[in-house]
Amino acid sequence: MLKSPRLFRVPVVVLALCLAGCAALQRDLQAPGIGSKVEENYRLKSWRLEGRIGVQTADDAWQANLFWEHDPNQDRLRVSGPFSQGMVSIVVQKDLIYVNEGGGVTESSRDPDGMLKDRLGFAVPLSSLRHWVVGLPDPNRPHASIVGESGSPLGFRQSGWTLQFQQFMNVGDRVMPQKFAIQGPEVKLKLIADSWRVEG
């Protein structure tokens, strides 16, 4: 079970400081017009993210490597410690989720969000997270933008979650998030993208 894994644990105070640094952004994002460039990501059909994730809950904190590949049919995620220790593989197809924690055992469920909460220890709205991770609010739910003093976008609030973007990167003719923080009722996440591959 990935929940509170020993190999992912980091001192809570260190992770909290990192998350706090992302949560209180002091400057607007890199350049004027970046918001409109990010909106083009709604048209993305496929993408792959490789990076790192830091997680802080009321009871625990941990960090891990993250691989996430998305296409129109499914999402494939791998979360692991150094040298792929403790790897958990997750495949989501519409409302069906498969979780493989090694040992040749794969579990499935028709409740992806519920199963992830059982494994991770906190709830994540996976259907919205697919949009959030590429810098966009879920188009099927209302949201409120967070803007800086100059009117440049800093992030948004949606469904009780707050997303704030610290840094973007150019990937071909796309603009993709590189560093950002997601805060919800039970958890704070910090994501750092080391690389993106986009199609469509």
N, C-alpha and C positions, 0 to 999 in steps of 0.2 A: 504494500500500500504506500502511495506517495505521501500521504498525510504525515507531516512532521518527520520526514526522513532524516536520520542522523547525518548522513553524508552531505545533505544540503544545508544543514543548520549553519547560521552565521550569527555573531553577536547581534542581538536585537538593536542595541544602540547604534552600531555602525550602519545597519540597513536603514534605521529610522532617520539618521542624518542624511543619507543619500536621498531618501524619498522626500524629506523636507526640502532639500535643495531643489528638487524638481517641482515641488508643489507651489512654491512661492516665486514665480518667475518675475524677474526684475526688468526684462526687456522684451520688445516685440520680436517676433520671429524674423529670420534673416532678411527678407527683402519684401518691398511692396508687391502686392499681387500674388503672393505665395498661396493665399487662400483659394484663389480661382484656379491655380495650377493643381492643387490637391484635389479640388472637386472633379477634375478629370479622371481621378481614380475610380469613380463610380462605374466607368466603362471597362475597367480591368476584368478580364475573364480568368486569368490564371496568374498566380504569383507564388514566390517562395521566399521565406524569411529565415535567416540563420542569425541567432543572436543569443542574448542572455536575459534572464528574468530574475528579479528579486521580489520576494513575497513577504509581507508582514501582516500578521493577524494579531488579535489580542493575546494569543497564547504562544505564538511561535514566529520564527523568521527563518527563511532559507533562500538559497539562490541556486540556479541551475542553468544549464545550456538549453536552448530552445530551437527546435527546427519545426517550421510550419509551412506546409505546402497546400495551396488552395487551387481547386479548379471547379468548373461548374457542377461537377457531380459529387464532390466530396472534399473534406478537409482531412489532412494527415498531419499529426503532431507527434513529435518525440521530445520528451523532457528527460534530461539526464544530468548526472553529476560529472565530475572530471573523468576523462577516459571512458565515457559512456556507462559509468557505474550507476546502478539503480535505475536503468532506463525504463520508461513507461511509454508505450506506443498507443496512440489514440487515433481512431478513424471515425469520422462523423459523416453519415450519408443521410441528408434530410433530417428525419426525426429518429434515426437509429445511430447508436454509438457502440463502438467496439473498443475495449481496453485490454491491452496485453501488458502484463507486468513481468513477463519472463516465465521461464519454466514450462513453456508450451501451453499455458492456460490463457484463453481469451474469453472475456465476459462481454455480454451485450445488453443493451437496454433501449427501450423506446422513450426514455426520459434522459436526454443527454445532459441537461443542466443538473438534474438530480444526481446522476451518476458521478459527474465531475465533483459535485459537492461532497459526495461520499469519499472520493479518492483524495481530493485536495484539502478538504476541511472547510471550504467556503464556497458560496454560490457565485457562478460566473454566467452572465447571459451570453451564451456562445453565439447565438444567431446575431446579436449586436456586435459582439467582439470581432467578428469577421470584418465588419466595416471599420470599427474603431482602430484596428491595428494598421490599416492603411491610411489613417488620418481623417476619417469621415464619420459623421453621425449615422445611425441606422435610419435609412429613409422612410421606414415604416412606423417610426415613433417620433413624437415631438421632441424638440431639443431647444436649448438656449445657448447662444454663443457667448464665449468669454473673449473680450477684446482688450487690447492694450490702450494706452493713452492716445496713441496716434490712430487708433481704429483698426490696427492690424490684428488678425486672429491669434489668440493664444490657446484656444481649445473650446470645449463645450461641456454642457451638462445634459445628461439624458438618463431617464429611468432611474434616478437616484444615484447615478454615478457621475464623477467629475473627471474629465480628461484634460491634461495640460501638456502641451508639446514644447520641448526645450530646443530641439534641433532637428532639421530636415537634411536630406541628402539627395543629390541628383542621381537618377538611375536612367540613363538614356535621356529621353525627353520627358521623363516623369519626375515628380517631386514626391519622395517617400519619407515617412517619419524615421528618424534615427534614434532619438532619445525622447521618451515620454513617460508620464506617470498616470495611472488610473486609480482612483480612489472610490471605493464603494462602502456600503454599510458595515461590512465585516472584514475588509481587506484593503491593503494598499499594494499596488503592483508598480514596479519600475521595469520598463523594457528598454533594452538597447539592441538595435539592429546592427549587426556587423556587416551583413550583406543582404541585398535584395535581388531577386530576378523576377522581372515582370513580363507578361505577354498580353497582347490585346489592347 
